[in-house]
Amino acid sequence: MDIQSLSQVSPIQTASVNKLQTPAQVTKDFGSFLSDALNQVNQAQVDSAILGDKFAAGEIESIDQVMVAGLKATNMLQMTLQVRNKVIESYQEIMRMSI
């Protein structure tokens, strides 16, 4: 998943002026968005491992494909971890707020 595809799909943008979504609907849409994003990160990791195995078996001669797939998977995982860290940090900040 790249940044461009993230900016094109937003569950919050699905609410139109004529049809407002309930918070439960937005939460469900956001949850499915996160699930899809994590599935894409997982698929990139699996694809990278498969290409690595094929390269080791001699089925692929170009290491460029293997390196690009590995870097793509690494970048996607790092971005996912950074988003997770920001979510946890935000949650902790909210919990420290006094009412």
Backbone as CSV, one residue per row, in Angstrom:
resi,resn,N_x,N_y,N_z,CA_x,CA_y,CA_z,C_x,C_y,C_z
1,MET,0.851,-1.172,0.000,0.000,0.000,0.000,0.893,1.228,0.000
2,ASP,0.621,2.131,-0.873,1.397,3.356,-0.911,0.542,4.521,-0.419
3,ILE,1.193,5.648,-0.228,0.527,6.824,0.314,-0.573,7.304,-0.619
4,GLN,-0.365,7.201,-1.908,-1.372,7.655,-2.870,-2.662,6.852,-2.714
5,SER,-2.558,5.536,-2.546,-3.773,4.735,-2.400,-4.447,4.998,-1.067
6,LEU,-3.673,5.353,-0.039,-4.274,5.714,1.245,-5.085,6.991,1.133
7,SER,-4.582,7.958,0.372,-5.272,9.234,0.273,-6.515,9.143,-0.609
8,GLN,-6.586,8.137,-1.465,-7.736,8.005,-2.349,-8.924,7.349,-1.658
9,VAL,-8.676,6.550,-0.635,-9.741,5.827,0.036,-9.835,6.317,1.467
10,SER,-10.949,6.889,1.803,-11.160,7.347,3.163,-12.586,7.034,3.576
11,PRO,-12.760,6.295,4.675,-14.112,5.953,5.092,-14.906,7.188,5.527
12,ILE,-14.242,8.204,5.966,-14.932,9.408,6.419,-15.493,10.188,5.236
13,GLN,-14.828,10.117,4.078,-15.289,10.838,2.904,-16.530,10.208,2.280
14,THR,-16.938,9.036,2.744,-18.095,8.387,2.155,-19.398,9.040,2.575
15,ALA,-19.375,9.827,3.641,-20.588,10.502,4.084,-20.861,11.688,3.175
16,SER,-22.032,11.713,2.618,-22.399,12.842,1.774,-23.225,13.825,2.591
17,VAL,-23.464,14.987,2.028,-24.242,16.003,2.728,-25.672,15.520,2.938
18,ASN,-26.214,14.794,1.973,-27.589,14.324,2.059,-27.743,13.116,2.974
19,LYS,-26.715,12.302,3.080,-26.803,11.071,3.862,-25.652,11.044,4.864
20,LEU,-25.917,11.424,6.086,-24.897,11.399,7.120,-24.834,10.011,7.734
21,GLN,-23.625,9.559,8.001,-23.443,8.242,8.596,-23.422,8.369,10.109
22,THR,-23.846,7.318,10.754,-23.785,7.279,12.210,-22.352,6.966,12.624
23,PRO,-21.991,7.282,13.860,-20.635,6.935,14.320,-20.331,5.443,14.213
24,ALA,-21.337,4.609,14.420,-21.121,3.155,14.308,-20.763,2.766,12.880
25,GLN,-21.413,3.402,11.897,-21.115,3.097,10.502,-19.712,3.557,10.125
26,VAL,-19.329,4.739,10.582,-17.983,5.240,10.292,-16.941,4.352,10.949
27,THR,-17.213,3.909,12.183,-16.284,3.027,12.892,-16.141,1.708,12.145
28,LYS,-17.259,1.162,11.667,-17.210,-0.090,10.912,-16.412,0.091,9.623
29,ASP,-16.653,1.194,8.908,-15.905,1.462,7.679,-14.422,1.626,7.966
30,PHE,-14.091,2.350,9.037,-12.692,2.566,9.395,-12.046,1.247,9.794
31,GLY,-12.786,0.409,10.509,-12.264,-0.897,10.904,-11.957,-1.774,9.703
32,SER,-12.843,-1.754,8.716,-12.586,-2.558,7.515,-11.434,-1.967,6.705
33,PHE,-11.302,-0.640,6.718,-10.168,0.007,6.051,-8.853,-0.443,6.687
34,LEU,-8.791,-0.448,8.018,-7.577,-0.889,8.707,-7.302,-2.366,8.448
35,SER,-8.341,-3.169,8.451,-8.178,-4.598,8.183,-7.622,-4.832,6.784
36,ASP,-8.158,-4.116,5.810,-7.653,-4.237,4.437,-6.197,-3.795,4.343
37,ALA,-5.853,-2.710,5.035,-4.477,-2.213,5.004,-3.522,-3.239,5.607
38,LEU,-3.905,-3.852,6.724,-3.052,-4.865,7.343,-2.929,-6.108,6.463
39,ASN,-4.001,-6.453,5.781,-3.932,-7.586,4.851,-2.965,-7.295,3.703
40,GLN,-2.940,-6.046,3.232,-2.013,-5.680,2.159,-0.567,-5.729,2.645
41,VAL,-0.321,-5.304,3.888,1.031,-5.387,4.447,1.450,-6.847,4.558
42,ASN,0.550,-7.683,5.036,0.849,-9.106,5.156,1.130,-9.726,3.787
43,GLN,0.337,-9.358,2.788,0.532,-9.911,1.444,1.883,-9.483,0.869
44,ALA,2.292,-8.248,1.143,3.601,-7.784,0.672,4.723,-8.589,1.326
45,GLN,4.574,-8.914,2.605,5.575,-9.723,3.303,5.632,-11.130,2.702
46,VAL,4.466,-11.710,2.434,4.406,-13.059,1.851,5.020,-13.054,0.451
47,ASP,4.668,-12.055,-0.356,5.220,-11.958,-1.712,6.738,-11.830,-1.689
48,SER,7.244,-11.038,-0.739,8.688,-10.860,-0.616,9.369,-12.181,-0.262
49,ALA,8.773,-12.923,0.653,9.341,-14.214,1.053,9.315,-15.210,-0.102
50,ILE,8.236,-15.212,-0.863,8.133,-16.125,-2.009,9.195,-15.802,-3.056
51,LEU,9.357,-14.497,-3.345,10.384,-14.110,-4.318,11.783,-14.469,-3.819
52,GLY,12.020,-14.300,-2.522,13.314,-14.686,-1.953,13.577,-16.175,-2.100
53,ASP,12.543,-16.976,-1.856,12.681,-18.427,-2.011,12.925,-18.807,-3.466
54,LYS,12.204,-18.145,-4.377,12.398,-18.434,-5.803,13.799,-18.045,-6.260
55,PHE,14.310,-16.926,-5.733,15.670,-16.507,-6.095,16.683,-17.518,-5.581
56,ALA,16.476,-17.986,-4.349,17.395,-18.967,-3.768,17.362,-20.288,-4.534
57,ALA,16.190,-20.622,-5.096,16.067,-21.868,-5.855,16.551,-21.710,-7.293
58,GLY,16.872,-20.490,-7.693,17.367,-20.256,-9.040,16.276,-20.037,-10.074
59,GLU,15.041,-19.901,-9.625,13.928,-19.687,-10.559,13.880,-18.247,-11.064
60,ILE,14.443,-17.319,-10.293,14.501,-15.909,-10.685,15.963,-15.519,-10.748
61,GLU,16.376,-14.931,-11.862,17.776,-14.548,-12.008,18.021,-13.098,-11.633
62,SER,16.998,-12.269,-11.698,17.151,-10.851,-11.407,16.936,-10.585,-9.923
63,ILE,17.993,-10.140,-9.275,17.863,-9.819,-7.851,17.108,-8.514,-7.639
64,ASP,16.961,-7.728,-8.706,16.243,-6.457,-8.594,14.821,-6.664,-8.098
65,GLN,14.123,-7.649,-8.659,12.751,-7.937,-8.242,12.694,-8.278,-6.762
66,VAL,13.619,-9.092,-6.329,13.644,-9.541,-4.940,13.905,-8.363,-4.006
67,MET,14.859,-7.518,-4.375,15.201,-6.370,-3.540,14.054,-5.358,-3.465
68,VAL,13.412,-5.095,-4.599,12.299,-4.142,-4.614,11.147,-4.672,-3.765
69,ALA,10.828,-5.947,-3.904,9.743,-6.535,-3.105,10.082,-6.505,-1.616
70,GLY,11.333,-6.780,-1.288,11.754,-6.745,0.111,11.689,-5.344,0.696
71,LEU,12.158,-4.358,-0.072,12.112,-2.976,0.407,10.681,-2.464,0.523
72,LYS,9.850,-2.862,-0.426,8.433,-2.466,-0.372,7.779,-3.034,0.884
73,ALA,8.018,-4.300,1.154,7.440,-4.936,2.339,7.979,-4.299,3.621
74,THR,9.263,-4.000,3.640,9.861,-3.366,4.813,9.280,-1.982,5.047
75,ASN,9.149,-1.194,3.989,8.590,0.151,4.132,7.141,0.117,4.587
76,MET,6.369,-0.803,4.042,4.970,-0.912,4.450,4.861,-1.298,5.919
77,LEU,5.707,-2.219,6.363,5.685,-2.639,7.758,6.118,-1.504,8.677
78,GLN,7.157,-0.768,8.288,7.611,0.361,9.099,6.533,1.436,9.219
79,MET,5.839,1.711,8.117,4.765,2.699,8.158,3.636,2.226,9.071
80,THR,3.312,0.949,9.002,2.276,0.385,9.859,2.669,0.500,11.326
81,LEU,3.913,0.222,11.636,4.380,0.331,13.015,4.349,1.774,13.508
82,GLN,4.703,2.710,12.642,4.661,4.124,13.031,3.229,4.580,13.293
83,VAL,2.295,4.137,12.458,0.887,4.485,12.680,0.412,3.879,13.995
84,ARG,0.768,2.635,14.240,0.395,1.988,15.505,0.952,2.749,16.694
85,ASN,2.218,3.153,16.609,2.832,3.901,17.706,2.119,5.218,17.956
86,LYS,1.718,5.910,16.882,0.997,7.176,17.037,-0.382,6.958,17.648
87,VAL,-1.045,5.873,17.281,-2.354,5.572,17.854,-2.215,5.286,19.343
88,ILE,-1.230,4.510,19.721,-1.010,4.211,21.141,-0.654,5.482,21.907
89,GLU,0.198,6.308,21.323,0.573,7.570,21.958,-0.654,8.471,22.145
90,SER,-1.507,8.524,21.140,-2.726,9.339,21.237,-3.659,8.794,22.313
91,TYR,-3.813,7.489,22.365,-4.659,6.865,23.381,-4.141,7.184,24.778
92,GLN,-2.824,7.075,24.956,-2.247,7.368,26.267,-2.443,8.829,26.643
93,GLU,-2.344,9.710,25.671,-2.556,11.140,25.926,-4.003,11.397,26.336
94,ILE,-4.937,10.756,25.672,-6.353,10.906,26.025,-6.610,10.394,27.432
95,MET,-5.995,9.276,27.801,-6.194,8.708,29.131,-5.600,9.601,30.226
96,ARG,-4.609,10.408,29.898,-4.015,11.313,30.890,-4.833,12.581,31.099
97,MET,-5.769,12.850,30.186,-6.566,14.064,30.305,-7.505,13.969,31.500
98,SER,-7.654,15.086,32.178,-8.592,15.115,33.297,-9.923,15.687,32.800
99,ILE,-10.979,15.168,33.392,-12.315,15.600,32.964,-12.870,16.607,33.946
